[in-house]
Amino acid sequence: MNNKIFLLFTCILFAGCTGTCIYTDYQDIRSNEWSVDDTLCFELPRMDCPSVVSPTVMVRINDNYRHNRLNMLVELVAEKVVTEDTLSIELFSKSGKSQGKGLVHPESVVHLPEIPLDTINYTYRIRSLMTDSVTAGVSSIGIRIDKSVEEIAHLCGFNDQSYFARQFKKSENLTCFSYRKMWRD
């Protein structure tokens, strides 16, 4: 019985945002037109337990988007230190096929460098770097952070991530990462 409860709890944690997502925030772009003057701000919560996370930037577009790529400036503000990076997300292949997932509004993602969420407060600021002063067709931009396998192991009562991973593979016949990928694809 305990094994079944463990499997049920673990499967729920790995399956979707409700179990593994510790932060998600989308900001809608007004009138679906992203101006180079618009800055989107995402304030990440500080976590109680030590955790290094890898945030993901998510982009939703609609039929009015006319470019293959979306170029953005991403600034990470950590107390008084600001680091910036440019992102270029390929939204469509050269043949015109959407690279994102989703039926109505494809969503494309790009991973950002890891940050420790238990030490200080972080804010991401995202601005358009497109050559047009206004880019039509961008519906929303978001940031998402998922729990790590180590955190899920801890929530399931395991102090050793490796032991948790072995037990999970033994019971599910899949690695933790394969299981998570299967539910996301």
Summary of the structure (lengths in Angstrom):
residues: 185
radius of gyration: 18.7
end to end distance: 30.0
largest distance: 60.3
contacts: 506
relative contact order: 0.26
helix: 26%
strand: 40%
